[in-house]
Amino acid sequence: MTIVIRNSLTRKIEELKTVEEGKVTIYTCGPTVYGVPHIGNYRTFFMSDMIRRYFEFKGLEVLHVMNITDIDDKTIRDSGKEGMPIKEFTEKYTDIFFEGIDWLHIKRAHVYPRATEHIQEMIDWIKKLVDKGYAYDAEDGVYFNIRKFKDYGKLINIKLEDLKVGERARSDEYDKENVQDFVLWKKSTEEELKRKIFYESPWGKGRPGWHIECSVMSTIYLGDTVDIHTGAVDLKFPHHTNEIAQTEVITGKPFVNYWVHGEMLNLKDEKMSKSLGNVKSLHQLMDKYEPDTFRYMYLSTRYDSVLDFTMDKLEGAQNSVERLRTTYETIQSHLRNLTQKSPMGKREEDLLNATKKLRKEFEEVMDNNFDTPKGLKVIHELAKDMNKYIKGEINHGALAEAFDLYKLLLDTYGLFEKSVSTDSMVGNETFDKLIQFLIELREAARKNKDYKTSDMIRDRLASMNIVLEDSPTGTIWKIKK
């Protein structure tokens, strides 16, 4: 089955066809580094990670670029409030952003261009827009004339004839009821001149507007046409709408083939945002919850549906992760401790057939616009099948094949990214053999009714956080958290 994606531009589910076969380019609107990101922000970054991981699972070569906005209205405003030089201020919050990315096991993008690293390219673009007659110099900046671009607003279905004439928006953010010419270059205010936050340009001292930043950086690293542009749904307008206009004027080509927008994370029926003052920072919750809990919560609602956040939902995700982890460790222990192999029979055939069927189901639901909630159901079904199988005699090959798929699907979702065990020795062949030898000594002592020695071995292993579990098929061991 081919991959199909909801394309915000056409408002349709469309088959993925990349510019270059076997390769896919992804551009993500990254953070504006002026504060601590909240869990709604990270949901958007997680969405891009989920999409990238699935493409890699399918064998596609991915090039992922995510920008960092380190010069804009908000960074200037809040660095002034904190009394910090803007570079020092934005570096502080860039570091905090990456702490969250790494903690959540979100794969780092291949490139993280910063806006301040590409000011000259932005100036060059604005010159071209002026020369082409699509932009004009005004008293407070250079503006893009939206009426000159006949397809303006196609992402959100705005009609040019309904727009106001000759009005301008110096602010980077405004609503659809106030569509206006947008700013490309902002001439410096007195405060910005005083703080030396400016760049020289043909229009005097100033700095780029927010929208031009993403257009320039995406084309530098990904070319004129990007396969997939991701971002939160609230960026459709004005940010993504303005990106399309200015980029397609410069290149004369479609800017993006597939616009993929992640829905909001809501708290009490309102979107989570700093402006509403209802944010929950990821860093506030790190001590109580683990990364996999957040990943599971994000996966439990499809990316293009609103995620209504509650602490109960987070607790539920934690419980689900624990069940998956218990299965992981139990099956891992059985495979590690298995010394006798039962022959292949009907039970083994049933497990292998179920494994093949579940892999097919996983790909079908993920190929269909990344339906992660259904993907999680597949993983839980596989866990259920394995847990049922180990209640009887075990064939190593059959169980190992099912477990390999289990690990692959978990890895595709970025769950248990780091070793499930906290002991760095687990998986070391010599270490495993030593534990198995001690288990055999204990078993021999039990057969000889030497319970003192048997208990001593069990207790000494327990003191090293190695727990023994006796079962009808033998003794298995696990690392205690």
N, C-alpha and C positions, 0 to 999 in steps of 0.2 A: 504493500500500500504506500502511496506517496504521502508526503507530509502536506497537510493543509493548515492554513493560518487565517485568523480573522484580520483582514486588512482594513485599518481605520479609514484609509483614503477612499476605497471603493465601497466600504460598508458591507463587504461580502467575505465569505470564507473562500479562500483561493488556494490553489495548488502552488507550492513553493517551487519557483524556477529561478535559480541564481544566475548572476551575470556570467560567472565562470563555473562550469560544471565541476562538481565535487568540492567546491569551495564556497564559503559563505562569509560575507562581511557584515559585522554588527556594530552600529554606533549607538552608544547609550548616553543620554544626558546625565552627567554626573552631578556631584554635589556642588552647591555654592557654599564655600567653606567659611561660614560666619557664625556657626553654633554647633552644638552637639546634635547629630542626626537622630531622629526618632524612629520607632519601629515601623512606621508607615513609609518613611524614606527607604529604609532597608528592604522593605517588601519589593519595591521597584528594582533595586539593585539585585535582589535575589531572583526576580523574574528573569533578568538577563542571564544570570548564572544558570538557572534551570534550563533555559532555551539552549544556551551554549553547550551544556553537558549532554543534552539529548542529541544535539547535532553530532557531537563527538562520538556518542554511543552508536549513531547511525553511520559512522565512518567519514563524516564530512570534515574538511579542514577549515577551521574557524579562525578569523582574524577579528579580534574584538577591541574596540577603542572606546574609552570613556573619558570625557573631558573633566577638568576641574576648573570651576569658575572662581578665580582668585582676585578678580577686580570687577566690581559692580556696585550698585547703590547700597546693597546690604553690607558688603564687606567694608566699604568706606564708612558707612554710618556706625556700625557696631565696633569697628576698630577704634573709632574716635571715642565711643562711649567707654571702652576699656582702657583708653589712654595708651594704646600700643601702636607702633609703626605697622602699617598694613601688611607688609611682608611677614613680619614676625607673627602677627595675628592670624593670617591665613595659614601659615605653616603649622601653627598650634592646632587649628581645627582640621587641617588635612591629616595630621598624625592621628587625631581622634577618629576621623572617618576610617582610616585604614585599620585602626585597632578593631573597629566593629566588623569591617569586611573580613579580616583574618579570623576573628573569633567565630564568625558565622560560617567559616569554611567556604566563603564565596571566592571562587577562583579570581585571581587578579586579572584584569584586562591586560592585553598584550602591550597597550600603550595608554598612558595617562597624560595627555598634553594639558599644560596649564595655559590659561588665556594669556597671561603676562609673557609667555614665551613666544607668542605669535602676533605681537602688536603690529609689526611692520607689514605682515601679510594682510592683516585686517585693513590697514590704511590703504594698501594697494587695491584691495577689493572695493573699498568705498570710492576711490578715485575712478575705477572702472564704471561703477554704478552711476556716478555723476556724469562721466563722459558719455554714457549711453542714454542719458536723459531720464533715468529712473530715480535719481536722488537729487536733492537740492540743498544748498547751504542756507541756513536760517540764523537768526541772531544768537540762539543758544545751542546750535548743533547742526548736524547734517541729517536729513530725514529721507526715508524712502517714500516715494509717491505711490501709494497702493493702487490708485486708479490707472496707473500706467501698465500694471501687470494684469492682463485680462483674466487670468485664472486665480486671482487673489481670493483666498477664503475657501478653496475647493475642499480642503480637509474638513471644514466644519459647515460647508454648504451655505456660505454667506454670498449674497448677491451684491455686486458692485453698485448697481443702481440704487440700492437702499442705503448706501453709506452717506455720511456727512461729508460736506465739501470743505477742503482747506483746513481741517482741524488736525492738530498734532498731539502726539503722546510722548512727552519726555520720559515719563516713568516706564520702567521695563515691563510692568505688569498692569493690565487693565482688563475690563470685561468685554464680552461680545456686544453689549449694548452701546459701547463707546468705541467702535472701530475707527481708528484714525491712522494717519501717516505715522510710521514708527521711527524711532531714532537709531541711527547707525553710529554716529559719533557725537559725544556729549562734550561741549565746551566747558572748561573748568569753572567751578564756582570759586568764590573767594576763599572758602575754607579749604578746598582741594589745592588751590595754589599755595596757601599758607602751609599746608601739610606736605607739599611737594608730591602730590599724587596726580601726576599728569604725564603726557607724552607729547612731543612736538609733532605737528601734522600740518598739511597745507591749509588747514582751517584754524590754526592756532593751537594753543595748549588744550589738551583734553584727554579723553579716553574712549574706548569703544563701547557701544551699547551691548547689552547681553545677547541679543539675537544673532548679531554678526559673528560672535565668537564661535558658536557651534558650527555654523556653515563653513567657516574657514578651516577650522581644525578637522572636521570630518573629511573634507575634500583633500586636505594635505595628506592624510594617512590612509584614506580608503578610496580615493578617486572621485570622479564626477558623479557616479551613481552608486549608492549604497544599497546592499540587498535588504537589510532590515535596520530600521531605526526604532529603538525602544525608549520608553519614558513613561512617566505617570500621565494619567488621562487629563489631569488639570493643566498639562503643558500643551495640549492641542492648540489652545489659543491663549495668548497670542504667539507664544514662543515658536511652536512648530509651524504654525501658519506663516509666520514671518520668515522662518528659515527657508521654507519652500520658495517663497517669492524671490528673495535676494539670490539664492543659489541658482535657480533655474534661469534667471536673467544672465548671470555670469557664465554658466556652462552651456546653456541652450539644450540641456538634456534633463530627463526626469531625475530629480534629486534622490528620491528613495522609492524602491519598488514595493516594500511592505512596511507600513507604519503599524507597530505593535504597541498598544497602550495598556498599561497595567491599571486596574481600578484602584479606588481608594481603600485605605484601611480606616474604618470608622470607629469612633468611640462614642457610645450613646447617640447613635444616629447622626453624628456630625463627622466630617472628615477630620482626621488628625492633622493639625497644622499649628505651627508656632503662632501664627496670627490670631488663632482662636484660643490659644493658651490652654489647649487640652492634650498636650503631648506626653507620651511616655517614652523616655529615652531608653535605648537599648542598654546603655551603661548602667542605668538604675536597676536593671533586672538581671544583669550578668551573674551576680553572686548567688542568686537563688535558683536560676535555671541554667540549663546547658544549651550549647548551640543547636544540637539536634532537635530540641523542643521547639525552637523558633522555626527551624527549617520545616519540621513536620506541620506546624501550624500554618505556615505559608502554603505548603503543598496541599493542605486539606481543603482549600478553596481555590478554584481555578483563577488564573491570573486576571481574567477579564470580568470577574465578578467581585462585588464589594465584599471585603472581609470585615465582618463585625467583630471587633476585638472585645473579649472579656477575659478576666483572670481565670474563669472556669474553663474557657476554651484553651487557654495556655496549660492549665493543669491536665486537661484531657489529652492534649498533645504529649505532655510529659509521660502520662500513663501508657500511651500507645507506643512511645519510643522505648519504654522499659520492657514492654512485651516483646517488641522486635529484638531488643538486645538480649533478653533472656533466651529467645530462640537461637540467636546467633551463637551465644556462648555455649548453650547446651549441645547444639549440633557440632560445633567446633570441638567440644570436649569428646563427644562420641567418636568422631573421626580420628581424633588424636589418640584415643585410648583403645581403639578397635584392634584387637589382636587376632580374632577369628572372623572369617568371611563366610556368611551364609550364601548358598547358591542363588542364582537368579531364578525368580519364580514369578507368580502372578502379582504379588505385592510389589515387587521391583518394577515389573512392567507398568503397573498402574502408576507408580510414582514417576517413572520416566515419561510416560505419556502425559501425565498432568503437568510435568515440568515444561515439556515442549508446548503444550496448549497455553500455559500461562505466559510463556515468553511471547507467543504470538499475540495474546490478548493485550499484554503490556504495550507492544509496539502499535497495535491498532488504536488504543485509547490515546497514546501520546502523539501518534501521527495525526489524530483528529484534534488539532488546535490545542495540544499540550494539556490533555485532561488529567491533571495530576491527582485529583481525588480518586478517580477510577484506577489510576496507576497504583495508588496506595492500597486499594482493595486487592489488587493482584498480588502485591507483596505479602499482605496478610494471609491470603489464601494459600500461597506457597509455604508460609510459615506453618499454617495449620496442617498441610499435607505432610510436612517433614516431622512435625511433632507426633502426628498419628503413626507414621511409619516406624519411629524409633521405639514404639511400645512393644514391638516384636523383634524377631531376629533381624540383624542388620547386614545388608550387603554394602561394603565400603564404596564400590564404584557407583551404585545407584544413588546412595545418599550424597556422595561427593558431587555428582553431577547436579543434583537439585540444589545443593549448597552453593555451588559455583554460580548458578543463576541468581540465587538469593543475594550473594555478595555483589554481583554485577548490577542488579537493579537498585540495591541500596546505594552503591557507588554512583550510579547515574543520578540519583536524587541527592547525592552529597551527604548521605546519612552514614554515621560511623566513619567519618573521613579519616580520623586518626584511629589507631588500633583500639578495638573494643576493650582489650585488656590494658591495664595501667602498668603492667610489668614488662620492661623492655626485653626480658629474657624469653618471654613466651613466643613460641615459634622457632626458637633456637633448637636444632635437632638434638644436641648434646643435653641441653636442659630438659627437654621433653623425655628423653630416654632415662635420665636420672630419676625424674618423678615417677615414670612408669616402673622402674626398678624398685623404688620404695613401696609403690602400691603392691607389687608382687610379693615383696617381703612381708608386708602387712597381711596379705591374703594367706600366705603360708603360715604365719603366726596364728591367724584365726582358725585355720584348719587344725592346727595342733593345740587349739584351745589355750594358746599363750596370749591371753587378752591384755596382759600388762604391756607386752611389746607392741601388740596391735594398737592399743590406745596411745602409746608413746609416739609411734610413727604418725598417727593421725593428729595428735596434739602439736607435735613439732612442726608438721606441715601447716597446721592452722596458725601457728605463731608467725609464719611467713606469708600469711594471707592466702594460703592454698587450701581450698576446701574440697574434701572428698565426699562424693555422693554415691552410695551403693544402690544398684538397680538390678533387676533380674538378668540383664545382659552383661553385668560386670560393674566395676567401679570406675567412675569418671572423676576428673578433677577440674576445678575452676579457680580463677583468681577472684578473691573477695575484694570488693571496692572499699 
